[in-house]
Amino acid sequence: MKHKGLILIIVVVLCVAVLFLLPKDKKYGEIAAVGKPAPVFELKDAEGNLWRLSDLRGKVVYLNFWATWCTTCRAEAPSKEALFLKMQGKPFQMFGVLFRDNPANLTSYYRTQAVSAPTLISPGNEMAKLYGITGVPETFIIDKNGIVREKIVGPMVWDSAESVKMIEKYL
């Protein structure tokens, strides 16, 4: 038992060495960060239309991660809809991104909430992983050059003068 301390040190050193030598999953090594290029995506919306971030250059892109089961998201929905309507005719594209939810739930949700912006469906929540989502709602504002300019964690009143001004400065 007098070598117990030495054995413990050797075990700890070996564990640390193994952790450093294990292959790293670099797929999600870089997540969305303000001031950095937005992670690219190519996803279908709930109607089956294909959307690519690369096709949206020249537009400000609003990505709001949400879920039908999220009461905060439901409370935020009317102001998102109002923002969508206010931004019509401007170089602006709004998306909802369904998070940890079944797309089949959208039909009944749409009966109770007006949702004009496309809802992107990300199999396996891959997009949420790329953007580093920890919960909903979370929103990203991406400028016309594909750079993340704002990351908002939690709900906002999206049709307020302050929110509209924040978005319009990137148009």
Backbone bond lengths (Angstrom), bond angles and torsions (degrees), N, CA, C in turn:
res aa  C-N    CA-C-N  psi(-1)  N-CA   C-N-CA  omega(-1)  CA-C   N-CA-C  phi
1 M - - - 1.446 - - 1.521 112.17 -
2 K 1.354 117.96 -10.33 1.455 118.76 -178.04 1.531 111.21 -73.17
3 H 1.314 119.52 -13.12 1.466 123.28 178.41 1.531 112.02 -98.90
4 K 1.305 116.68 8.98 1.472 121.96 -177.28 1.534 111.50 -57.97
5 G 1.319 117.13 -43.15 1.469 121.39 179.60 1.516 111.54 -64.06
6 L 1.331 117.62 -42.24 1.457 121.91 179.31 1.527 110.97 -65.70
7 I 1.313 116.76 -41.17 1.468 121.06 178.27 1.533 109.94 -63.41
8 L 1.314 116.95 -42.06 1.461 120.86 179.04 1.523 110.73 -62.01
9 I 1.308 118.44 -43.07 1.465 122.28 178.77 1.520 110.27 -62.76
10 I 1.315 117.74 -43.12 1.465 121.55 179.72 1.529 110.40 -63.22
11 V 1.320 117.39 -43.48 1.470 121.45 179.50 1.530 109.90 -62.10
12 V 1.322 117.79 -44.69 1.474 121.58 179.99 1.521 110.13 -62.56
13 V 1.335 117.68 -45.47 1.465 121.66 179.43 1.521 110.40 -61.28
14 L 1.326 117.81 -42.69 1.466 121.06 178.48 1.531 111.62 -63.95
15 C 1.320 117.21 -40.88 1.478 120.64 179.08 1.523 110.64 -63.54
16 V 1.311 117.13 -43.37 1.467 120.95 178.97 1.523 109.88 -64.12
17 A 1.324 117.48 -43.05 1.465 121.40 178.90 1.524 110.96 -60.94
18 V 1.323 117.34 -43.28 1.467 121.33 179.21 1.526 110.46 -61.77
19 L 1.329 117.48 -42.43 1.463 120.44 179.50 1.522 111.63 -60.87
20 F 1.312 117.78 -39.24 1.458 121.03 179.62 1.518 112.24 -73.41
21 L 1.312 117.72 -27.84 1.459 121.44 -176.62 1.525 113.52 -89.85
22 L 1.337 117.77 -15.22 1.461 120.18 179.11 1.520 109.95 -64.51
23 P 1.333 117.56 143.15 1.462 119.00 177.35 1.532 110.39 -63.21
24 K 1.296 114.78 139.28 1.464 120.88 -179.12 1.524 109.46 -94.34
25 D 1.319 116.67 137.74 1.462 121.98 174.25 1.521 106.90 -83.32
26 K 1.308 117.19 99.07 1.458 121.65 -175.31 1.521 112.46 -84.44
27 K 1.314 117.30 -3.08 1.457 120.28 -177.73 1.524 111.48 -55.65
28 Y 1.331 117.03 -38.80 1.449 120.45 -179.41 1.525 111.48 -112.92
29 G 1.325 116.48 24.12 1.447 120.71 -178.74 1.515 113.12 -60.67
30 E 1.314 117.56 -36.29 1.452 121.09 179.80 1.511 108.21 -116.13
31 I 1.312 115.07 122.37 1.452 119.52 177.19 1.513 108.61 -111.09
32 A 1.304 116.06 168.13 1.462 121.64 -176.99 1.520 110.57 -57.59
33 A 1.331 114.78 133.08 1.460 120.83 177.60 1.518 108.40 -142.84
34 V 1.314 116.03 143.38 1.459 121.00 178.98 1.528 108.57 -58.61
35 G 1.347 114.45 132.72 1.455 120.94 179.86 1.514 114.58 90.50
36 K 1.320 117.14 -5.82 1.470 122.41 -179.40 1.530 109.59 -110.58
37 P 1.347 117.36 158.11 1.464 119.05 174.95 1.532 110.86 -58.94
38 A 1.306 115.41 139.64 1.469 120.89 179.00 1.518 109.43 -69.67
39 P 1.323 117.22 141.01 1.469 119.14 173.17 1.528 109.52 -57.91
40 V 1.309 115.59 133.82 1.461 119.87 -177.07 1.524 109.66 -74.14
41 F 1.317 115.01 153.33 1.455 119.22 176.20 1.506 110.11 -144.01
42 E 1.305 114.10 156.52 1.461 123.98 174.08 1.521 104.57 -144.66
43 L 1.329 115.56 100.00 1.461 120.98 -174.35 1.512 111.16 -134.70
44 K 1.306 115.04 156.36 1.460 120.63 173.21 1.517 108.69 -93.92
45 D 1.330 114.29 149.06 1.460 118.90 174.83 1.529 108.96 -90.51
46 A 1.310 115.58 -179.71 1.462 121.25 -176.08 1.532 112.70 -61.54
47 E 1.340 116.93 -21.58 1.468 120.84 178.69 1.522 112.48 -93.67
48 G 1.339 117.24 -1.30 1.458 120.68 178.54 1.513 115.00 94.47
49 N 1.331 118.65 2.61 1.462 121.69 178.20 1.526 109.85 -77.28
50 L 1.340 116.40 139.41 1.460 121.38 -179.40 1.524 110.14 -90.20
51 W 1.325 116.47 132.67 1.463 123.33 178.81 1.518 109.30 -124.94
52 R 1.339 115.42 132.94 1.465 122.05 176.58 1.524 108.49 -123.52
53 L 1.315 116.41 134.59 1.462 119.28 176.80 1.523 110.46 -59.54
54 S 1.322 117.30 -37.67 1.470 120.66 -178.98 1.530 112.38 -61.19
55 D 1.321 118.18 -27.77 1.464 121.70 179.13 1.529 112.28 -78.06
56 L 1.325 116.94 -8.68 1.470 121.01 -174.64 1.523 113.09 -102.65
57 R 1.338 117.52 10.53 1.466 120.04 176.56 1.516 108.33 -56.25
58 G 1.316 116.01 140.23 1.458 120.92 -177.53 1.521 112.51 93.99
59 K 1.338 116.31 -7.21 1.466 121.24 177.14 1.521 109.64 -120.87
60 V 1.322 115.44 148.88 1.457 120.33 170.00 1.525 105.93 -80.16
61 V 1.317 115.98 133.38 1.463 121.25 -177.73 1.526 109.21 -113.03
62 Y 1.317 114.85 129.23 1.462 123.56 178.49 1.511 106.75 -109.06
63 L 1.331 117.55 117.80 1.469 122.58 177.98 1.515 108.19 -115.06
64 N 1.318 116.76 117.84 1.458 121.49 179.43 1.526 108.45 -118.04
65 F 1.328 116.34 112.69 1.465 121.50 176.87 1.521 107.96 -82.56
66 W 1.333 116.80 127.76 1.458 121.43 -174.47 1.530 109.48 -152.25
67 A 1.326 115.58 175.70 1.467 121.21 178.23 1.527 109.23 -148.53
68 T 1.322 115.86 152.09 1.465 120.19 -179.97 1.523 111.48 -68.20
69 W 1.329 118.04 -26.40 1.463 122.37 -178.90 1.529 112.85 -83.23
70 C 1.328 117.75 -7.02 1.470 123.07 -174.34 1.528 110.36 -87.07
71 T 1.326 116.83 112.12 1.472 120.52 -178.78 1.528 111.73 -66.71
72 T 1.318 117.58 -34.11 1.462 120.55 176.92 1.524 110.22 -65.60
73 C 1.325 116.55 -40.07 1.464 120.90 177.70 1.528 110.51 -63.35
74 R 1.313 116.35 -40.78 1.463 121.13 178.83 1.531 110.29 -62.46
75 A 1.333 116.65 -40.94 1.469 120.34 179.24 1.534 111.12 -67.48
76 E 1.325 116.94 -32.44 1.464 122.64 -178.68 1.538 111.94 -78.09
77 A 1.322 117.92 -21.92 1.465 123.37 -172.10 1.532 114.99 -55.46
78 P 1.341 120.86 -44.13 1.464 118.78 -179.25 1.535 113.45 -61.94
79 S 1.323 117.68 -35.98 1.469 118.40 179.34 1.525 111.04 -74.06
80 K 1.336 118.44 -29.24 1.465 120.79 174.07 1.528 110.00 -66.60
81 E 1.323 115.57 -43.01 1.464 119.67 178.60 1.524 110.58 -62.34
82 A 1.328 116.91 -41.90 1.469 120.84 178.66 1.531 110.51 -64.37
83 L 1.322 117.90 -39.91 1.469 120.80 176.81 1.522 109.97 -62.97
84 F 1.314 117.14 -44.26 1.460 121.07 178.58 1.532 110.04 -54.55
85 L 1.313 116.56 -46.21 1.464 120.62 -179.08 1.533 111.92 -67.81
86 K 1.328 117.54 -38.33 1.477 121.52 178.49 1.520 111.96 -64.62
87 M 1.308 117.59 -30.24 1.465 121.38 -173.80 1.521 113.49 -92.14
88 Q 1.317 117.98 1.78 1.464 121.10 179.12 1.523 109.76 -57.80
89 G 1.331 116.23 137.46 1.456 122.33 178.61 1.526 113.65 85.77
90 K 1.320 117.53 -2.47 1.466 121.48 178.64 1.529 108.88 -104.94
91 P 1.344 117.30 159.90 1.470 118.88 178.35 1.535 110.36 -73.84
92 F 1.311 114.83 77.13 1.463 123.02 -171.52 1.517 108.72 -145.39
93 Q 1.330 116.69 135.11 1.450 120.89 176.14 1.522 108.66 -131.20
94 M 1.315 115.14 121.20 1.460 121.67 -179.76 1.522 109.24 -102.84
95 F 1.340 115.19 139.96 1.459 121.91 174.55 1.516 109.41 -135.89
96 G 1.314 114.99 145.67 1.447 121.25 161.32 1.524 105.70 -100.28
97 V 1.318 116.96 146.73 1.459 120.84 176.29 1.525 106.71 -123.94
98 L 1.315 116.02 115.89 1.461 120.87 -177.44 1.525 109.77 -67.65
99 F 1.326 116.58 130.36 1.469 122.81 -174.83 1.525 110.19 -121.05
100 R 1.331 116.26 123.64 1.472 122.45 176.78 1.526 111.95 45.45
101 D 1.298 114.38 53.30 1.456 120.74 -175.52 1.519 108.36 -147.89
102 N 1.306 116.44 158.22 1.449 122.38 178.05 1.527 108.55 -91.40
103 P 1.338 118.26 123.60 1.462 120.44 178.77 1.532 113.18 -55.17
104 A 1.321 118.28 -23.98 1.463 121.34 177.84 1.528 111.32 -63.22
105 N 1.331 117.74 -22.51 1.468 121.24 179.01 1.527 112.83 -73.02
106 L 1.325 117.10 -14.43 1.467 120.10 -176.19 1.525 112.55 -65.19
107 T 1.320 117.17 -37.10 1.473 120.34 -177.22 1.526 111.16 -56.25
108 S 1.307 117.39 -50.87 1.469 119.34 -179.40 1.532 111.12 -70.77
109 Y 1.325 117.70 -33.44 1.464 120.60 178.19 1.532 110.38 -63.43
110 Y 1.335 116.12 -43.87 1.470 120.64 -179.53 1.528 112.10 -63.70
111 R 1.322 117.86 -22.78 1.467 120.03 176.67 1.523 112.00 -71.01
112 T 1.334 117.42 -24.30 1.465 120.94 -176.94 1.527 113.62 -107.33
113 Q 1.325 117.39 -16.41 1.469 121.86 -178.62 1.518 109.58 -131.24
114 A 1.333 115.57 137.15 1.463 119.70 173.38 1.527 107.91 -77.16
115 V 1.330 116.31 124.98 1.462 121.84 178.73 1.526 107.11 -136.44
116 S 1.333 115.93 103.26 1.464 120.51 -179.74 1.523 112.39 -93.02
117 A 1.320 117.54 -29.39 1.464 121.11 -179.52 1.518 109.98 -72.77
118 P 1.331 117.35 146.07 1.460 119.67 177.30 1.528 111.74 -60.77
119 T 1.324 115.82 142.54 1.463 121.76 174.18 1.515 107.88 -105.08
120 L 1.334 116.18 114.86 1.455 121.61 -179.80 1.526 110.20 -81.19
121 I 1.318 114.92 140.48 1.456 121.90 179.16 1.532 107.47 -109.79
122 S 1.317 115.90 120.85 1.461 121.46 -177.92 1.527 109.30 -113.58
123 P 1.337 116.87 101.33 1.465 119.39 179.78 1.534 111.11 -55.52
124 G 1.316 115.67 132.31 1.451 120.71 179.55 1.520 114.01 67.62
125 N 1.312 116.94 14.77 1.469 121.27 -178.44 1.525 111.99 55.49
126 E 1.327 117.29 32.08 1.459 121.79 -179.44 1.529 111.78 -58.01
127 M 1.327 116.85 -41.03 1.461 119.17 -178.26 1.523 111.04 -66.49
128 A 1.314 117.00 -38.11 1.467 120.15 177.64 1.525 110.47 -61.89
129 K 1.321 117.11 -36.88 1.461 120.70 177.50 1.525 110.46 -66.43
130 L 1.336 116.53 -42.94 1.466 120.13 179.24 1.534 112.08 -62.87
131 Y 1.320 115.67 -34.38 1.462 119.92 -177.96 1.530 112.46 -92.65
132 G 1.315 117.22 -2.91 1.459 120.36 176.07 1.516 114.41 70.69
133 I 1.326 116.20 35.77 1.456 121.17 -177.07 1.529 110.22 -69.74
134 T 1.325 115.29 134.55 1.464 120.43 177.85 1.524 111.65 -109.76
135 G 1.307 117.50 -16.25 1.457 122.41 -179.83 1.516 108.76 -176.85
136 V 1.305 116.19 -175.47 1.461 119.82 179.40 1.521 109.79 -129.31
137 P 1.307 116.93 151.64 1.463 127.74 -4.08 1.536 112.19 -80.07
138 E 1.304 115.09 147.64 1.469 123.50 169.57 1.516 106.54 -136.24
139 T 1.333 115.49 138.82 1.455 120.46 -174.51 1.524 110.61 -131.04
140 F 1.322 115.34 141.41 1.460 122.73 176.28 1.518 108.88 -122.63
141 I 1.328 115.85 135.90 1.459 122.01 172.81 1.522 105.86 -109.82
142 I 1.328 115.62 121.43 1.464 122.74 -177.68 1.524 107.47 -112.26
143 D 1.336 116.79 129.26 1.469 119.26 -176.84 1.525 111.77 -75.67
144 K 1.334 115.51 179.61 1.461 121.91 -175.01 1.523 113.10 -64.56
145 N 1.333 116.81 -16.80 1.459 120.92 179.60 1.530 112.96 -100.99
146 G 1.340 116.59 7.20 1.455 120.21 177.16 1.520 114.70 85.29
147 I 1.338 117.68 18.24 1.461 122.02 179.61 1.531 109.26 -99.71
148 V 1.337 116.59 133.39 1.465 120.49 176.21 1.527 107.51 -69.05
149 R 1.328 116.73 122.08 1.468 121.38 -178.95 1.518 112.68 -107.32
150 E 1.327 117.21 -27.47 1.463 120.91 -179.15 1.518 108.63 -142.31
151 K 1.338 114.81 142.09 1.459 121.73 170.86 1.518 105.40 -130.68
152 I 1.311 116.31 117.79 1.461 121.67 -178.33 1.525 107.84 -115.04
153 V 1.324 115.90 118.08 1.451 121.80 177.34 1.520 107.32 -98.95
154 G 1.322 116.03 121.58 1.452 120.32 -178.70 1.518 111.28 102.28
155 P 1.316 115.52 176.28 1.464 120.26 -175.76 1.531 112.37 -77.93
156 M 1.328 114.44 158.06 1.463 122.47 173.63 1.513 108.47 -142.18
157 V 1.304 114.81 162.73 1.462 120.90 170.02 1.527 104.25 -92.46
158 W 1.325 116.14 97.46 1.458 121.97 -169.49 1.515 114.64 -72.60
159 D 1.314 118.53 -22.29 1.456 119.51 -179.80 1.529 112.13 -96.16
160 S 1.337 118.09 9.58 1.470 120.44 176.71 1.529 109.30 -69.71
161 A 1.308 116.41 157.33 1.468 121.38 179.45 1.531 110.72 -57.71
162 E 1.338 117.33 -39.38 1.468 120.89 -179.21 1.520 111.75 -65.50
163 S 1.326 116.74 -43.57 1.463 120.36 -179.48 1.522 111.18 -65.99
164 V 1.325 116.60 -44.27 1.465 120.56 179.30 1.526 109.90 -62.39
165 K 1.321 117.75 -43.37 1.462 121.92 179.18 1.532 110.53 -62.34
166 M 1.326 117.03 -41.70 1.464 121.27 178.78 1.528 110.55 -58.91
167 I 1.315 117.00 -43.11 1.463 120.73 -179.84 1.520 110.93 -72.61
168 E 1.319 117.11 -43.64 1.471 120.82 -176.16 1.524 113.48 -63.46
169 K 1.323 118.07 -24.78 1.468 118.59 179.53 1.538 111.84 -66.38
170 Y 1.330 116.97 -15.38 1.466 120.18 178.60 1.526 112.66 -98.23
171 L 1.334 117.91 -3.95 1.477 120.63 -179.25 1.526 111.96 -69.52
